[in-house]
Amino acid sequence: MSTTTTTDLTMVNAYIPGRADVGPVTGALIERRNALLGPAYRLMYEHPLHIVRGEGVWLIDPQGRRYLDVYNNVTSLGHCHPAVTAAICEQVQTLATNTRYLHDTILELAERLLATVPETSLAHLMLTCTGSEANDLAYRIAKVHTGGTGVIVTDTAYHGITDAVSQFSPSLGSSVNLGPHVRLVPAPRAYHAPGQNLGEKFTRDVEAAIADLKRHGIRPAALIVDSLFTSDGILPGPAGFLQGAVQAIKAAGGLFIADEVQPGFGRTGQHMWGFQRHGVTPDIVTMGKPMGNGQPVAGILATADVLQEFGQRSRYFNTFAGNTVSCAAALAVLKTIERESLIPHAREVGGVLLDGIRALAERHEAIGDVRGAGMFVGVELVSDRAQRTPDRALTSEVVNRMRQKGVLLSACAMGHNVLKIRPPLVLSADQAGMVIDALDESLTEVRAAATRG
């Protein structure tokens, strides 16, 4: 039997059992899933989707209906990209082994990744299987290097699901306790702080968090941020505002960790990595999600200085991390981004998406703010423009109406009211137009329904 939990009610865009009639076929599949997988998994949308195939920007159900996927950052080159699938198939038929044997592919991958950050002192690559593992490893390294444990994150951040990392992932909700060594700082929400110098405020907040850690006898280990502040509501600017906060954590003896799991691999349309927009130098960069376009591969880039003591004291081995197949997939991703000029493409088509949605705000009062960078757009929906009041119910309604129209996205932010639009980098301008039209129609329908009601 399906039951509703507290987590269901706090998770953005969760399927809530019993709220909608999903029909006998879908209902039976959900019950089978619950019986076999247990109670901890969650589904999205009022009417969960059954997906059997992916193709470029599309996900396809058993009846052949195609859904435009503008949410899934993992397959950032599009579902089943032929260059990546070919690389995986060729490698798995040749050699699938671990990092305790010499092989060239991991070395070429390291050389190519390090070449994307020539302006930094980042010197080494270490591989994991997931972004959560990457952030967990980064935190381990930070603790060894600094002798501290204190971590500073933004107030609705998400950095992963391991025990250590979940303790500084406040977006997981109140059912997952924050660690006593964790301090939260307000995310830089320009829309809710008009006229404020965000760089100065963020620096002051980080400095106050450092002081509070020290006051409680906790030595700072790291400031870790997603450079697009994705879970905080997609907060891209102004570019450069991170500089003071990075200086503050380094002056306190801590490290700056740039979590590029979501903003990385060209998504901003300007650089390969989100932190490059801010003119800062990370001690560690973590990466994951789109790195293998669906093949599980993640990792970190770190400076030689940061890794020296950790490497002397710890023997790092991860059975599947750095395996030849995953390295081949990641190499294919990097080569495809370059060959298909996907960073400038993300800038161009992302601009079409951003401008088109901003134009909708002229006739939809519910759109309070539209912001983004490259192929990453956040649309803040409000019940009162003057008060900038978050409208969670409207956001959920819009997400589900767009799903019905064949466009898949979700939501984020503290108020659960920011549409999270994160399409594959290969999205075309025409497909961006489909997203804009579906949003326009959904907001119009909701407004009409409210008027009739």
Residue pairs with C-beta under 8 A, 6 or more apart in sequence:
2 17
2 18
2 30
2 31
2 34
3 17
3 39
4 16
4 17
4 18
5 39
6 173
6 175
7 14
7 42
7 173
7 175
8 14
8 15
8 16
8 17
8 42
9 16
10 173
10 174
10 175
11 42
11 173
12 410
12 411
12 412
12 416
13 44
13 45
13 396
13 399
13 400
13 410
13 411
14 42
14 43
14 44
15 30
15 42
15 43
15 44
15 45
15 46
15 47
15 48
16 46
17 30
19 46
20 46
20 47
22 30
22 47
22 48
26 47
26 48
26 50
29 50
30 43
30 48
33 41
44 410
45 399
45 400
45 403
46 400
46 403
47 400
47 403
47 404
49 59
49 61
49 67
49 403
49 408
50 61
50 62
51 59
51 60
51 61
51 67
52 60
52 61
52 62
53 59
53 60
54 60
54 69
54 75
54 79
54 80
55 78
55 79
55 80
56 78
56 79
56 80
56 81
56 424
56 426
57 68
57 69
57 70
57 78
57 79
57 423
57 424
57 426
57 427
57 428
57 431
58 66
58 67
58 68
58 69
58 79
59 66
59 67
59 69
59 72
59 79
59 408
60 66
60 67
61 67
65 406
66 406
67 403
67 406
67 407
67 408
68 406
68 407
68 408
68 423
68 431
68 434
68 435
69 75
69 79
69 408
69 423
69 424
70 407
70 408
70 409
70 421
70 422
70 423
70 424
70 427
70 435
71 408
71 409
71 410
71 420
71 421
71 422
71 423
72 79
72 408
72 422
72 424
73 262
73 267
73 289
73 290
73 422
74 289
74 290
74 293
74 294
75 81
75 290
75 293
75 294
75 424
76 265
76 266
76 267
76 289
76 290
76 293
76 333
76 424
76 425
77 83
77 84
77 290
77 293
77 333
77 336
77 337
77 342
77 424
77 425
77 426
78 424
78 425
78 426
79 294
79 424
80 294
81 293
81 332
81 336
81 426
83 332
83 335
83 336
84 292
84 293
84 294
84 295
84 329
84 332
84 333
84 336
86 332
87 328
87 329
87 331
87 332
88 295
88 325
88 328
88 329
88 332
90 328
91 105
91 324
91 325
91 327
91 328
91 329
92 325
94 324
95 103
95 324
96 323
96 324
96 325
97 103
97 323
97 324
98 317
98 319
98 320
98 322
98 323
99 106
99 127
99 317
99 318
99 321
99 322
99 323
100 317
103 324
103 327
105 324
105 327
105 328
105 331
106 127
106 322
106 324
106 327
108 331
109 125
109 327
109 330
109 331
109 334
110 124
110 125
112 331
112 334
113 125
113 301
113 334
114 122
114 123
114 125
114 301
116 272
116 273
117 272
117 273
117 276
117 285
117 301
119 276
119 281
120 281
120 282
120 303
121 281
121 303
121 304
121 305
122 282
122 285
122 301
122 302
122 303
123 302
123 303
123 304
123 307
124 301
124 302
124 303
124 304
124 307
125 299
125 300
125 301
126 137
126 299
126 300
126 302
126 307
126 316
127 297
127 298
127 299
127 318
127 321
127 322
127 326
127 327
128 134
128 136
128 137
128 288
128 298
128 299
128 300
128 318
128 321
129 296
129 297
129 298
129 318
129 320
129 321
129 326
130 160
130 288
130 296
130 298
131 160
131 259
131 261
131 286
131 287
131 288
131 289
131 298
132 159
132 160
132 161
132 162
132 165
132 288
133 160
133 162
133 298
133 318
133 321
134 160
134 261
134 286
134 287
134 288
134 298
134 299
134 300
135 159
135 160
135 162
135 165
135 224
135 257
135 259
135 261
135 286
136 160
136 162
136 164
136 165
137 300
137 316
138 222
138 224
138 257
138 284
138 286
138 300
138 302
139 151
139 164
139 165
139 221
139 222
139 224
139 257
140 164
140 310
140 314
141 284
141 300
141 302
141 306
141 307
141 310
142 148
142 221
142 222
142 254
142 255
142 257
142 283
142 284
142 306
143 149
143 221
144 309
144 310
144 313
144 314
145 255
145 305
145 306
145 309
145 310
146 219
146 220
146 221
146 222
146 253
146 254
146 255
147 219
148 218
148 219
148 220
148 221
148 253
148 254
149 181
149 218
149 219
149 221
150 181
150 182
150 183
150 210
150 213
150 218
150 219
150 220
150 221
150 222
150 254
151 168
151 179
151 181
151 182
151 183
151 221
151 222
151 223
151 224
152 182
152 183
152 184
152 185
152 206
152 209
152 210
152 213
152 220
152 222
152 223
152 224
152 249
152 254
153 159
153 168
153 169
153 170
153 182
153 183
153 184
153 185
153 223
153 224
153 225
154 184
154 185
154 186
154 187
154 225
154 226
154 229
154 232
155 170
155 184
155 185
155 186
155 187
155 232
155 414
156 170
156 171
156 187
156 231
156 232
156 233
156 412
156 413
156 414
157 168
157 169
157 170
157 171
157 187
157 224
157 225
157 226
157 229
157 231
157 232
158 169
158 171
158 172
158 226
158 230
158 231
159 165
159 168
159 169
159 224
159 226
159 259
160 166
160 169
161 169
161 172
166 172
166 176
167 176
167 177
167 178
167 179
167 181
167 182
168 178
168 179
168 182
168 224
169 176
170 178
170 184
171 231
171 412
178 184
180 218
181 213
181 218
183 209
183 212
183 213
184 209
185 202
185 205
185 206
185 208
185 209
186 201
186 205
187 229
187 232
187 233
187 235
187 414
188 198
188 201
188 202
188 229
188 235
188 241
189 232
189 233
189 235
190 196
190 198
190 235
190 237
190 238
190 371
191 368
191 369
191 371
191 380
191 388
192 388
193 201
198 238
198 241
199 238
199 240
199 241
199 242
199 243
199 244
200 244
202 241
202 242
202 244
202 245
203 244
203 245
203 247
203 248
205 245
206 223
206 244
206 245
206 248
206 249
207 248
210 220
210 248
210 249
210 252
210 254
213 219
213 220
214 220
214 252
219 253
220 249
220 252
220 253
220 254
221 254
221 255
222 249
222 254
222 255
222 256
222 257
223 245
223 246
223 248
223 249
223 254
223 255
223 256
223 257
224 256
224 257
224 258
224 259
225 242
225 257
225 258
225 259
226 232
226 259
226 260
226 261
226 262
226 263
226 274
227 242
227 258
227 259
227 260
227 263
227 273
227 274
227 275
227 277
227 278
228 234
228 235
228 236
228 262
228 263
228 267
228 268
228 274
228 373
228 376
229 235
229 236
230 262
230 263
230 376
230 412
230 420
231 412
231 413
232 412
232 413
232 414
233 378
233 380
233 412
233 413
233 414
233 415
233 418
234 371
234 372
234 376
234 377
234 378
234 412
234 413
234 418
234 420
235 371
235 378
236 268
236 277
236 371
236 372
236 373
236 376
237 371
237 373
239 277
239 278
239 279
240 277
240 278
240 279
241 278
242 275
242 278
242 280
243 278
243 279
243 280
246 256
246 278
246 280
246 281
246 282
249 255
249 256
250 256
250 283
255 283
255 284
255 306
256 280
256 281
256 282
256 283
256 284
257 282
257 283
257 284
257 285
257 286
258 273
258 274
258 275
258 280
258 282
258 284
258 285
258 286
259 286
260 273
260 274
260 275
260 285
260 286
260 287
261 286
261 287
261 288
261 289
261 298
262 289
262 376
262 422
263 273
263 274
263 275
263 373
263 376
264 272
264 273
264 274
264 285
264 287
264 290
264 291
265 272
265 287
265 290
265 291
265 333
265 337
265 425
266 272
266 337
266 342
266 343
266 346
266 374
266 425
267 274
267 290
267 346
267 373
267 374
267 375
267 376
267 422
267 425
268 274
268 277
268 346
268 373
268 374
268 376
269 343
269 344
269 346
269 347
269 348
269 350
269 351
269 373
269 374
269 375
270 276
270 277
270 343
270 347
270 373
270 374
271 277
271 343
272 337
272 343
273 285
274 373
275 282
275 285
277 373
283 302
283 303
283 306
284 300
284 301
284 302
284 303
284 306
285 300
285 301
285 302
286 298
286 299
286 300
287 298
287 299
287 300
287 301
288 297
288 298
288 299
289 298
290 333
291 297
291 298
291 299
291 330
291 333
292 326
292 329
292 330
292 333
293 329
293 332
293 333
294 329
295 325
295 326
295 329
295 330
296 320
296 326
297 321
297 326
297 327
297 329
297 330
298 321
299 321
299 322
320 326
336 342
337 343
337 425
340 426
342 425
342 426
343 374
345 425
345 426
346 374
346 375
346 425
347 374
348 429
349 375
349 427
349 428
349 429
349 432
350 372
350 373
350 374
350 375
350 376
350 377
352 429
352 432
352 433
353 372
353 375
353 377
353 421
353 423
353 427
353 432
353 435
353 436
354 370
354 371
354 372
354 377
356 432
356 433
356 435
356 436
357 367
357 370
357 377
357 379
357 421
357 436
357 439
358 370
360 367
360 436
360 439
360 440
360 443
361 367
361 370
364 440
364 443
364 444
364 447
365 385
366 381
366 382
366 383
366 391
366 394
366 443
366 446
366 447
367 379
367 380
367 381
367 382
367 443
368 380
368 381
368 382
368 385
368 388
369 378
369 379
369 380
369 388
370 377
370 378
370 379
370 380
371 377
371 378
371 380
372 378
372 421
375 422
375 423
375 424
375 425
375 427
376 421
376 422
377 419
377 421
377 422
378 412
378 413
378 418
378 419
378 420
378 421
379 418
379 419
379 421
379 439
380 390
380 413
380 417
380 418
380 419
381 390
381 391
381 394
381 395
381 398
381 417
381 418
381 419
382 388
382 389
382 390
382 391
382 417
383 389
383 390
383 391
383 394
390 413
390 414
390 415
390 416
390 417
391 417
392 415
392 416
392 417
394 417
394 446
395 411
395 416
395 417
395 418
395 419
396 411
396 416
397 442
397 446
398 419
398 439
398 442
398 443
398 446
399 409
399 410
399 411
399 419
401 441
401 442
401 445
401 446
402 408
402 409
402 438
402 439
402 442
405 438
405 441
405 442
406 438
407 434
407 435
407 438
407 439
409 419
409 420
409 421
409 422
409 435
410 419
410 420
411 417
411 418
411 419
411 420
412 418
412 420
419 439
421 435
423 431
423 432
423 435
